[in-house]
Every structure is written in C-alpha cells, then in structure tokens.
Amino acid sequence: MLDVFRTFDFSSLLQIIVLAFAFYYVFLFFRGTRGAQVLIGLVMIILFMLGLTMLFRLDVLAWILRNFIFSMALALLIIFQPEIRRALAELGKQPVFSGTSDRKSLIDNLVQAVAFLNDHKVGALIAIEQEIGTRGIQETGVTLDCPVIPELLSSIFIPHTPLHDGGVIISHNRIMAAGCVFPLTQRSDLLKTQGTRHRAAIGLSEETDAVVIVVSEETGAISVAYRGRLSHPLTGERLGRFLSSLLLRGKKSESTLKRVQEQLDLTPEGIAKSENLSPKETAPREQA
C-alpha cells in the first residue's frame, strides 16, 4: 500500500486540477460573448489539423502546429482584447459576489419601477441576468452601466424616448444596457394578445436562465418569463415574492427550480400554497 502512494504523483494531480479549473473559468469568461464563437472556431480548426497530422503522419504540418500553439497565447490576447479589458474593469469596480442586502435592494427597486409602469400603462422589457452571460445581447443596445434606481429604470421606457423601444439588461445589480434586441421565440402556441415584447421575453428565457419582466403597453399587465414559460398576470406583491424566491436563494436545501415552479403556478392551489392567502384574497386572483 505504501508503494502505491509513493509511486502516485501528487504534483501531476495538482496540475490536472489547476488546468481543469482554468479551462472551466475560461469557458465561463467567454460564454455569452461574440468572442466565444471565435474561440470555438479556433479550437475546432486546431483539433481538426491535429487529427490530420496524427492520421496521415504529416510531419511538416505537425511541426507548424507545435510552433503555432506556443504563440497562441499572444494571439488570444489580441483577438479577445475587448472582452479581457471589460472583465478586468468589472473586477476592479465591484465584487464578484453580491450580498443578500444588495439583492433585496435590487428587488425593491425593480418592484417600484414596474409598479409605476403598470399604473401608467407603459410597456417595458427588463431582463435580469443570472449564470448564463448576455454580453452578446448587451452589444445590440446602448451601454449604460448605472445603478438600478426606480425613477431611472422607469424613465427609460417612457414613449418617444431614444431607448424605450427595446429591452433592458440588469447584471451584477446594475443596468448594463438598454435598447437591446432580444431573440424572439419561435413557438406557435402563443396567444395573439401576446405581442413582440412577450415573444422577446420568452425567446431570451429559452436561450438563457435570465428572468425577464414584461409590462404590457395596452393593459399594463405584468408578466414574467423564465425557462421558456410565461406567467401572467402578476401583481407587484407577487412579483416581489417571485424575484425573492429566485434571486435571494435563501433555502439551500430546496432547489431553485422547484421554488420557481411554485411561484409560477398560478392555479388556485398553487397561489394558496405559495402565498398562504385567505379565501377573500384568493377569489379575485382566481377570476383573473
């Protein structure tokens, strides 16, 4: 048994772990950016060329590839310079992990802004980024990078303003971009009353894990799209409960997806279970 531990190379294991973490965080870093497509293309080309050299024993091509890989680090710095600069700037101005108090403040500000938009029947489309990056979507709009203030957020969607016709993306508790173009869902089972904003909200929620808030321009009704599912109509109070269950992640023993499904269950049983409403409170929402 001792001989097995002596022959085991712990340094090799440590190197494998370090490289695994490095590749994992490189993948997270480029995910959701345009540079991800370039990176995937480079990797596929290199793997294809290596396969050819090993299969047909192309010595000259193998020598070129070996020397090319050594200079790949410099090439990556040049190709992905915008993404690297943006990431370093974000690390320098804010912590990687936001606290619970920051999230609660974000939820309160969102509910206040949505309540104003609901009262004045102003259409809105707001996406809250989570694990999957949305940098590619942010690049379709105008970069703001400002705090989430209810008055500021609601003023973006006032009709006839430059940024009202598009979506807002919130990331790291900040408004990162406005006037963004969200991908539209291709589903054909949606109601005709659900316009472009609702289709854009569902489309983004299908491609990412973002939670997307929609305010109808015609009726002022509040809807939420998550994982390709649209929940409506919601009140400001119920919107706050839904965002809290998803963003605060207070109960570690209970899965996030399960809590979100309960919040999205708008049947009488689901409403009674998630909010513990009295019969007087439940009746009007059943009719809605």
TORVEX-8648 format. One record per residue: residue number from 1; z, x, y of N, C-alpha, C in turn. Coordinates in steps of 0.001 Angstrom, whole numbers. Layout:
<atoms>
> nr,nc3,nc1,nc2,cac3,cac1,cac2,cc3,cc1,cc2
> NUM,Z,X,Y,Z,X,Y,Z,X,Y
...
</atoms>
This chain:
<atoms>
> nr,nc3,nc1,nc2,cac3,cac1,cac2,cc3,cc1,cc2
> 1,0,826,-1202,0,0,0,0,865,1259
> 2,768,1937,1242,811,2832,2396,-532,3496,2623
> 3,-1236,3802,1532,-2552,4432,1676,-3538,3499,2376
> 4,-3398,2200,2121,-4300,1243,2766,-4092,1261,4277
> 5,-2812,1264,4710,-2525,1281,6146,-2936,2602,6784
> 6,-2846,3702,6003,-3245,4990,6563,-4743,5059,6798
> 7,-5508,4482,5866,-6962,4533,5994,-7490,3500,6995
> 8,-6653,2523,7327,-7101,1489,8267,-7123,2054,9680
> 9,-8238,1899,10311,-8437,2464,11641,-8087,1404,12687
> 10,-6870,1519,13247,-6445,554,14248,-7227,709,15548
> 11,-7688,1905,15846,-8475,2091,17059,-9793,1319,16991
> 12,-10396,1272,15799,-11628,502,15650,-11370,-983,15852
> 13,-10243,-1462,15314,-9883,-2873,15501,-9667,-3191,16976
> 14,-8997,-2266,17679,-8755,-2469,19099,-10072,-2506,19873
> 15,-10992,-1642,19524,-12291,-1635,20199,-13056,-2931,19949
> 16,-12978,-3442,18732,-13662,-4703,18411,-13077,-5845,19239
> 17,-11738,-5873,19358,-11089,-6935,20136,-11477,-6845,21608
> 18,-11461,-5616,22145,-11824,-5437,23550,-13273,-5862,23795
> 19,-14183,-5450,22905,-15586,-5826,23074,-15779,-7333,22937
> 20,-15032,-7957,22025,-15149,-9408,21854,-14732,-10134,23125
> 21,-13604,-9709,23707,-13164,-10323,24961,-14152,-10046,26083
> 22,-14710,-8847,26106,-15665,-8501,27164,-16906,-9386,27088
> 23,-17477,-9541,25878,-18656,-10386,25725,-18335,-11842,26031
> 24,-17134,-12269,25651,-16735,-13665,25897,-16660,-13951,27397
> 25,-16036,-13060,28159,-15890,-13297,29588,-17193,-13063,30339
> 26,-18070,-12215,29814,-19400,-12091,30415,-20174,-13393,30249
> 27,-20031,-14000,29068,-20684,-15286,28831,-20131,-16347,29773
> 28,-18801,-16406,29938,-18218,-17378,30858,-18639,-17112,32288
> 29,-18778,-15842,32628,-19120,-15472,34004,-20516,-15957,34383
> 30,-21481,-15799,33459,-22853,-16153,33779,-23191,-17597,33428
> 31,-22320,-18277,32671,-22614,-19648,32303,-22619,-20535,33547
> 32,-23640,-21372,33634,-23755,-22268,34768,-24491,-21671,35954
> 33,-25057,-20458,35802,-25808,-19836,36878,-27262,-19654,36457
> 34,-28117,-19416,37446,-29513,-19130,37132,-29658,-17797,36427
> 35,-28729,-16887,36699,-28778,-15585,36044,-28578,-15669,34542
> 36,-27977,-16763,34063,-27774,-16920,32626,-29101,-16960,31888
> 37,-30101,-17613,32456,-31408,-17678,31815,-32051,-16302,31741
> 38,-31890,-15520,32804,-32437,-14163,32793,-31743,-13313,31744
> 39,-30413,-13436,31663,-29649,-12658,30689,-30044,-13021,29262
> 40,-30183,-14315,28996,-30594,-14752,27654,-31988,-14240,27320
> 41,-32879,-14276,28312,-34231,-13762,28079,-34243,-12273,27755
> 42,-33449,-11482,28477,-33379,-10043,28205,-32832,-9766,26813
> 43,-31773,-10488,26449,-31171,-10277,25127,-32158,-10628,24023
> 44,-32887,-11720,24186,-33854,-12135,23162,-34981,-11111,23024
> 45,-35454,-10579,24158,-36526,-9583,24099,-36048,-8317,23396
> 46,-34838,-7864,23736,-34316,-6640,23123,-34112,-6829,21619
> 47,-33534,-7977,21232,-33338,-8239,19806,-34669,-8310,19061
> 48,-35671,-8919,19689,-36994,-9012,19061,-37601,-7623,18868
> 49,-37501,-6777,19891,-38056,-5426,19788,-37313,-4592,18761
> 50,-35976,-4742,18716,-35211,-4006,17701,-35595,-4451,16297
> 51,-35824,-5751,16128,-36250,-6242,14822,-37593,-5664,14407
> 52,-38521,-5536,15354,-39823,-4952,15038,-39697,-3489,14636
> 53,-38871,-2742,15371,-38725,-1317,15056,-38089,-1095,13685
> 54,-37132,-1944,13314,-36480,-1801,12011,-37396,-2263,10887
> 55,-38213,-3276,11152,-39074,-3818,10091,-40272,-2924,9812
> 56,-40907,-2418,10876,-42134,-1628,10715,-41920,-140,10964
> 57,-40671,277,11162,-40335,1694,11353,-41156,2313,12498
> 58,-41073,1688,13656,-41785,2171,14836,-40885,3164,15567
> 59,-41060,4439,15263,-40152,5470,15778,-40251,5624,17293
> 60,-41450,5598,17826,-41618,5777,19275,-40978,4606,20026
> 61,-41211,3405,19546,-40622,2230,20191,-39099,2253,20085
> 62,-38582,2709,18945,-37134,2808,18791,-36541,3811,19775
> 63,-37228,4944,19990,-36745,5935,20956,-36726,5354,22364
> 64,-37766,4590,22740,-37825,3972,24073,-36691,2968,24247
> 65,-36429,2173,23218,-35372,1179,23307,-34009,1825,23446
> 66,-33774,2908,22713,-32481,3594,22804,-32232,4103,24217
> 67,-33243,4677,24831,-33080,5169,26191,-33024,4026,27204
> 68,-33692,2929,26895,-33680,1788,27807,-32317,1121,27838
> 69,-31642,1063,26688,-30334,416,26629,-29316,1170,27473
> 70,-29418,2497,27531,-28464,3269,28327,-28580,2954,29813
> 71,-29773,2615,30263,-29966,2288,31681,-29831,793,31956
> 72,-29462,6,30945,-29349,-1434,31108,-28226,-1814,32070
> 73,-27145,-1034,32082,-26021,-1365,32957,-26453,-1365,34415
> 74,-27221,-364,34827,-27709,-313,36207,-28657,-1465,36503
> 75,-29499,-1802,35519,-30439,-2911,35713,-29696,-4231,35880
> 76,-28621,-4425,35110,-27845,-5660,35221,-27179,-5773,36584
> 77,-26693,-4640,37106,-26074,-4674,38436,-27074,-5090,39509
> 78,-28329,-4665,39353,-29354,-5014,40336,-29799,-6463,40179
> 79,-30014,-6893,38928,-30537,-8236,38682,-29511,-9300,39050
> 80,-28249,-9055,38672,-27213,-10069,38857,-26314,-9764,40053
> 81,-26841,-9045,41035,-26044,-8693,42204,-25498,-9912,42946
> 82,-26270,-10990,43159,-25697,-12151,43867,-24521,-12784,43117
> 83,-24657,-12929,41780,-23581,-13537,41001,-22324,-12669,41005
> 84,-22506,-11349,40894,-21361,-10441,40876,-20656,-10457,42230
> 85,-21407,-10461,43317,-20814,-10483,44650,-20035,-11772,44880
> 86,-20600,-12907,44420,-19924,-14190,44606,-18621,-14233,43802
> 87,-18659,-13718,42575,-17457,-13742,41742,-16358,-12865,42332
> 88,-16707,-11684,42831,-15704,-10806,43441,-15110,-11435,44694
> 89,-15940,-12134,45459,-15433,-12804,46661,-14464,-13917,46295
> 90,-14772,-14662,45226,-13881,-15738,44811,-12548,-15197,44303
> 91,-12593,-14061,43579,-11353,-13467,43091,-10491,-12974,44243
> 92,-11126,-12537,45317,-10366,-11989,46421,-9721,-13025,47323
> 93,-10238,-14254,47320,-9719,-15232,48272,-8838,-16284,47646
> 94,-8781,-16386,46305,-7958,-17416,45701,-7558,-17003,44296
> 95,-6437,-17519,43784,-6009,-17189,42435,-6924,-17805,41406
> 96,-6926,-17185,40204,-7769,-17690,39131,-7272,-19028,38637
> 97,-5972,-19196,38539,-5398,-20430,38037,-4685,-21157,39177
> 98,-5002,-22442,39341,-4353,-23231,40382,-3127,-23916,39823
> 99,-2116,-24049,40660,-874,-24643,40212,-951,-26154,40159
> 100,116,-26740,39585,171,-28189,39470,242,-28852,40829
> 101,976,-28241,41767,1092,-28823,43102,-254,-28881,43799
> 102,-1094,-27828,43607,-2424,-27837,44207,-3271,-28948,43620
> 103,-3159,-29157,42328,-3929,-30216,41678,-3471,-31591,42151
> 104,-2183,-31780,42298,-1681,-33058,42792,-2174,-33327,44206
> 105,-2172,-32294,45033,-2679,-32455,46389,-4164,-32796,46380
> 106,-4922,-32161,45476,-6340,-32463,45355,-6557,-33918,44965
> 107,-5802,-34407,43998,-5949,-35791,43544,-5617,-36758,44666
> 108,-4526,-36502,45387,-4144,-37386,46500,-5233,-37428,47574
> 109,-5797,-36279,47908,-6838,-36233,48923,-8105,-36951,48463
> 110,-8427,-36798,47176,-9596,-37488,46638,-9413,-39002,46689
> 111,-8251,-39467,46281,-7986,-40903,46278,-8047,-41462,47692
> 112,-7506,-40736,48669,-7558,-41196,50053,-8998,-41290,50557
> 113,-9796,-40256,50258,-11189,-40264,50710,-11977,-41381,50047
> 114,-11781,-41563,48736,-12514,-42608,48012,-12075,-43994,48491
> 115,-10800,-44156,48794,-10321,-45448,49303,-10994,-45783,50639
> 116,-11148,-44789,51508,-11840,-45021,52776,-13288,-45418,52536
> 117,-13965,-44700,51648,-15363,-45005,51345,-15498,-46384,50718
> 118,-14521,-46752,49887,-14536,-48064,49256,-14368,-49182,50277
> 119,-13459,-49001,51204,-13204,-50023,52222,-14413,-50226,53136
> 120,-15126,-49144,53448,-16244,-49229,54383,-17602,-49328,53673
> 121,-17572,-49430,52325,-18799,-49556,51525,-19801,-48448,51845
> 122,-19305,-47238,51784,-20134,-46052,51994,-20382,-45403,50638
> 123,-21643,-45242,50272,-21967,-44640,48984,-21567,-43180,48919
> 124,-21091,-42762,47740,-20634,-41375,47582,-20826,-40926,46147
> 125,-20934,-39618,45982,-21085,-38998,44663,-20319,-37681,44687
> 126,-19206,-37618,43961,-18302,-36464,44011,-18063,-35960,42589
> 127,-18338,-34693,42343,-18138,-34083,41024,-17024,-33045,41102
> 128,-16102,-33104,40142,-15006,-32143,40064,-15281,-31229,38872
> 129,-15591,-29985,39162,-15922,-29018,38113,-14697,-28677,37286
> 130,-14933,-28465,35966,-13840,-28044,35080,-14211,-26734,34386
> 131,-14350,-26743,33076,-14593,-25493,32360,-16040,-25026,32474
> 132,-16990,-25950,32404,-18406,-25590,32447,-18846,-25429,33900
> 133,-19426,-24284,34212,-19811,-23996,35579,-20963,-24859,36080
> 134,-21002,-25068,37395,-22057,-25867,38022,-22741,-25088,39136
> 135,-22782,-23783,39034,-23364,-22985,40116,-24836,-23303,40321
> 136,-25548,-23568,39227,-26950,-23920,39360,-27140,-25189,40167
> 137,-26251,-26170,39976,-26324,-27410,40745,-25916,-27159,42199
> 138,-24920,-26302,42406,-24489,-26000,43773,-25602,-25372,44596
> 139,-26443,-24594,43953,-27519,-23919,44675,-28592,-24877,45176
> 140,-28596,-26126,44671,-29564,-27113,45160,-29116,-27754,46475
> 141,-27868,-27526,46875,-27345,-28121,48095,-27016,-27077,49142
> 142,-26085,-27436,50010,-25650,-26561,51105,-24236,-26076,50813
> 143,-24034,-24772,50835,-22726,-24193,50550,-21764,-24465,51702
> 144,-20566,-24974,51369,-19538,-25253,52371,-18310,-24366,52168
> 145,-17751,-24395,50945,-16566,-23606,50606,-15439,-23871,51600
> 146,-14970,-25113,51612,-13921,-25522,52544,-12877,-26346,51793
> 147,-11683,-26506,52345,-10637,-27273,51654,-10996,-28753,51546
> 148,-10384,-29407,50552,-10619,-30832,50323,-9691,-31620,51246
> 149,-10200,-31987,52402,-9483,-32810,53372,-10094,-34205,53332
> 150,-9286,-35264,53202,-9857,-36618,53065,-10842,-36968,54165
> 151,-10491,-36679,55418,-11372,-37023,56524,-12693,-36250,56456
> 152,-12603,-34985,56063,-13813,-34166,55960,-14692,-34644,54813
> 153,-14072,-34899,53662,-14840,-35311,52485,-15530,-36649,52714
> 154,-14818,-37606,53281,-15419,-38922,53507,-16504,-38873,54576
> 155,-16361,-37998,55577,-17363,-37918,56649,-18690,-37367,56161
> 156,-18685,-36618,55044,-19928,-36062,54517,-20907,-37173,54133
> 157,-20378,-38307,53649,-21232,-39367,53120,-21555,-40456,54147
> 158,-21150,-40280,55396,-21491,-41261,56422,-23010,-41339,56546
> 159,-23595,-42531,56532,-25060,-42656,56595,-25659,-41956,57803
> 160,-26882,-41451,57586,-27695,-40798,58614,-27155,-39423,59020
> 161,-26204,-38888,58273,-25784,-37506,58488,-26592,-36597,57569
> 162,-26720,-35305,57870,-27625,-34436,57095,-27294,-34325,55611
> 163,-26023,-34432,55227,-25637,-34174,53841,-25242,-35436,53068
> 164,-25443,-36616,53648,-24934,-37821,52999,-25718,-38174,51743
> 165,-26998,-37812,51688,-27847,-38211,50566,-27847,-37125,49502
> 166,-26789,-37053,48756,-26657,-36051,47711,-25247,-36047,47176
> 167,-24945,-35115,46279,-23628,-35049,45672,-22801,-33897,46207
> 168,-21492,-34058,46112,-20542,-33014,46495,-19925,-32440,45225
> 169,-19795,-31135,45175,-19172,-30464,44034,-17882,-29805,44491
> 170,-16795,-30127,43801,-15480,-29552,44079,-15122,-28599,42953
> 171,-14789,-27383,43306,-14421,-26369,42316,-13265,-25547,42865
> 172,-12286,-25255,42005,-11109,-24496,42420,-10432,-25140,43623
> 173,-10366,-26477,43606,-9692,-27247,44648,-10339,-27087,46019
> 174,-11627,-26767,46058,-12340,-26612,47314,-13703,-27309,47213
> 175,-14186,-27781,48360,-15526,-28346,48417,-16505,-27177,48481
> 176,-17191,-26928,47379,-18062,-25763,47309,-19449,-26028,47880
> 177,-19987,-27236,47671,-21339,-27535,48143,-21493,-29026,48338
> 178,-22414,-29405,49227,-22717,-30809,49497,-24222,-30974,49565
> 179,-24667,-32216,49427,-26101,-32477,49403,-26774,-31958,48157
> 180,-26046,-31865,47056,-26579,-31311,45813,-27382,-32364,45044
> 181,-28346,-31900,44279,-29176,-32768,43442,-28640,-32715,42017
> 182,-28117,-33829,41530,-27588,-33911,40175,-28697,-34330,39217
> 183,-28654,-33857,37966,-29661,-34295,36985,-29456,-35761,36612
> 184,-30537,-36498,36525,-30466,-37912,36179,-30435,-38089,34666
> 185,-29644,-39052,34198,-29605,-39344,32783,-30906,-39994,32343
> 186,-31270,-39787,31085,-32470,-40380,30522,-32169,-41630,29702
> 187,-30943,-42092,29754,-30577,-43282,28993,-31312,-44502,29527
> 188,-31689,-45391,28602,-32426,-46607,28969,-31583,-47866,28825
> 189,-30300,-47707,28462,-29458,-48872,28232,-28571,-49196,29434
> 190,-28835,-48594,30586,-28012,-48836,31755,-28444,-50119,32460
> 191,-27509,-50721,33168,-27794,-51949,33902,-28685,-51651,35106
> 192,-29457,-52644,35516,-30333,-52465,36667,-29539,-52309,37961
> 193,-28302,-52820,37958,-27467,-52692,39151,-26939,-51272,39335
> 194,-27039,-50458,38308,-26581,-49075,38398,-27734,-48213,38913
> 195,-27614,-47806,40166,-28702,-47116,40831,-28733,-45624,40555
> 196,-29361,-44919,41494,-29581,-43485,41309,-28278,-42715,41275
> 197,-27294,-43099,42103,-26021,-42388,42109,-25343,-42480,40741
> 198,-25335,-43659,40149,-24696,-43814,38843,-25437,-43022,37767
> 199,-26751,-43036,37829,-27531,-42266,36851,-27328,-40760,37035
> 200,-27200,-40328,38275,-26934,-38913,38523,-25541,-38528,38042
> 201,-24565,-39416,38228,-23205,-39135,37768,-23164,-39010,36248
> 202,-23816,-39942,35550,-23846,-39878,34089,-24607,-38644,33629
> 203,-25715,-38324,34318,-26500,-37157,33922,-25714,-35861,34010
> 204,-24958,-35674,35105,-24159,-34456,35232,-23030,-34433,34212
> 205,-22428,-35593,33942,-21338,-35638,32965,-21841,-35419,31547
> 206,-23123,-35667,31294,-23695,-35388,29975,-23936,-33902,29765
> 207,-24286,-33186,30832,-24612,-31766,30722,-23395,-30864,30915
> 208,-22344,-31358,31583,-21142,-30560,31822,-19916,-31399,31500
> 209,-18739,-30789,31636,-17491,-31526,31436,-16881,-31954,32765
> 210,-17702,-31976,33822,-17219,-32396,35135,-16897,-33885,35130
> 211,-15911,-34268,35930,-15611,-35685,36138,-16248,-36074,37463
> 212,-17047,-37128,37444,-17866,-37495,38592,-17441,-38868,39100
> 213,-17115,-38942,40386,-16696,-40186,41031,-17881,-40766,41795
> 214,-18112,-42064,41621,-19213,-42746,42299,-18651,-43911,43104
> 215,-19103,-44051,44342,-18791,-45214,45167,-20103,-45916,45478
> 216,-20194,-47193,45127,-21418,-47949,45328,-21638,-48231,46814
> 217,-22867,-48042,47248,-23198,-48299,48646,-23289,-49799,48929
> 218,-23668,-50596,47923,-23827,-52027,48121,-22498,-52775,48086
> 219,-21654,-52439,47112,-20417,-53191,46909,-19162,-52398,47216
> 220,-19266,-51070,47304,-18086,-50245,47498,-17287,-50021,46228
> 221,-17789,-50498,45080,-17066,-50364,43819,-16951,-48900,43411
> 222,-15796,-48556,42824,-15515,-47181,42393,-15775,-47071,40895
> 223,-16509,-46039,40501,-16790,-45762,39090,-16510,-44293,38808
> 224,-16281,-43990,37535,-16038,-42615,37112,-16891,-42337,35879
> 225,-17600,-41214,35894,-18391,-40776,34745,-17752,-39537,34149
> 226,-17594,-39574,32829,-17023,-38417,32128,-17563,-38408,30708
> 227,-18106,-37237,30294,-18671,-37076,28962,-19748,-38119,28674
> 228,-20539,-38453,29689,-21631,-39384,29498,-21240,-40840,29480
> 229,-19981,-41142,29756,-19502,-42520,29737,-19101,-42944,31142
> 230,-19577,-44116,31554,-19300,-44618,32894,-18251,-45715,32819
> 231,-17195,-45573,33607,-16105,-46542,33651,-16062,-47181,35025
> 232,-16076,-48537,35064,-16085,-49244,36351,-15722,-50704,36101
> 233,-15262,-51415,37153,-14844,-50882,38456,-13400,-50429,38404
> 234,-13053,-49497,39263,-11698,-48957,39312,-11099,-49204,40692
> 235,-9791,-49292,40725,-9064,-49322,41993,-8621,-47903,42343
> 236,-8161,-47717,43563,-7681,-46405,43956,-6503,-45952,43117
> 237,-5614,-46892,42763,-4449,-46538,41955,-4858,-46085,40560
> 238,-5789,-46809,39971,-6227,-46446,38622,-7032,-45152,38643
> 239,-7785,-44917,39694,-8500,-43654,39836,-7522,-42487,39883
> 240,-6411,-42660,40623,-5409,-41608,40679,-4800,-41326,39322
> 241,-4529,-42382,38541,-3976,-42186,37197,-4960,-41461,36294
> 242,-6224,-41833,36393,-7242,-41192,35557,-7372,-39709,35882
> 243,-7462,-39379,37164,-7591,-37976,37561,-6349,-37179,37183
> 244,-5173,-37793,37298,-3935,-37092,36921,-3926,-36778,35439
> 245,-4339,-37739,34612,-4325,-37524,33167,-5299,-36434,32749
> 246,-6375,-36266,33515,-7389,-35290,33143,-7156,-33917,33758
> 247,-6724,-33867,35016,-6650,-32606,35738,-5294,-31923,35664
> 248,-4226,-32711,35533,-2900,-32083,35518,-2570,-31475,34173
> 249,-3074,-32085,33071,-2845,-31556,31725,-1361,-31316,31488
> 250,-576,-32320,31752,869,-32154,31635,1356,-32088,30204
> 251,793,-32955,29326,1272,-33001,27952,383,-32146,27087
> 252,900,-31020,26655,122,-30110,25827,-37,-30633,24406
> 253,920,-31413,23940,841,-31906,22577,-227,-32973,22422
> 254,-605,-33610,23509,-1592,-34673,23455,-2910,-34143,23987
> 255,-3979,-34336,23238,-5263,-33786,23622,-5768,-34446,24896
> 256,-6495,-33666,25696,-7035,-34184,26944,-8034,-35297,26695
> 257,-8898,-35096,25689,-9916,-36101,25410,-9281,-37426,25028
> 258,-8195,-37389,24278,-7533,-38627,23874,-6963,-39338,25081
> 259,-6322,-38589,25995,-5752,-39218,27182,-6845,-39792,28078
> 260,-7972,-39104,28160,-9059,-39603,28990,-9653,-40872,28401
> 261,-9788,-40916,27075,-10319,-42110,26438,-9423,-43314,26694
> 262,-8100,-43068,26707,-7196,-44167,27009,-7365,-44636,28447
> 263,-7557,-43678,29370,-7725,-44056,30761,-9052,-44768,30995
> 264,-10069,-44442,30192,-11373,-45062,30349,-11475,-46403,29631
> 265,-10489,-46768,28842,-10513,-48025,28109,-10146,-49155,29059
> 266,-11142,-49907,29482,-10922,-50967,30448,-10776,-52337,29787
> 267,-10593,-52372,28477,-10286,-53637,27836,-8874,-54058,28213
> 268,-8527,-55348,28059,-7165,-55773,28391,-6102,-54986,27642
> 269,-6379,-54671,26355,-5397,-53899,25578,-5263,-52486,26117
> 270,-6420,-51874,26483,-6361,-50510,26991,-5670,-50418,28334
> 271,-5917,-51401,29204,-5259,-51405,30507,-3755,-51579,30346
> 272,-3359,-52502,29468,-1934,-52732,29267,-1253,-51510,28671
> 273,-1964,-50801,27796,-1376,-49626,27152,-1233,-48459,28107
> 274,-2259,-48228,28939,-2237,-47040,29799,-1419,-47223,31060
> 275,-1286,-48475,31537,-605,-48687,32800,668,-49508,32673
> 276,918,-50084,31502,2088,-50928,31279,2185,-52025,32337
> 277,1074,-52733,32534,1024,-53750,33557,1702,-55021,33076
> 278,2227,-55779,34040,2763,-57087,33734,1627,-58081,33632
> 279,1825,-59279,33042,745,-60249,32928,135,-60604,34271
> 280,945,-60676,35355,412,-61025,36657,-564,-59972,37167
> 281,-281,-58701,36827,-1155,-57629,37300,-2420,-57503,36437
> 282,-2290,-57866,35174,-3391,-57682,34263,-4477,-58716,34453
> 283,-4086,-59936,34776,-5037,-61023,34828,-6203,-60780,35772
> 284,-5992,-60386,37019,-7141,-60168,37904,-8096,-59115,37399
> 285,-7576,-58044,36736,-8462,-56989,36274,-9234,-57427,35047
> 286,-8685,-58333,34268,-9452,-58842,33142,-10667,-59609,33645
> 287,-10504,-60329,34722,-11609,-61099,35263,-12664,-60162,35852
> 288,-12190,-59017,36419,-13163,-58076,36989,-14003,-57449,35911
</atoms>
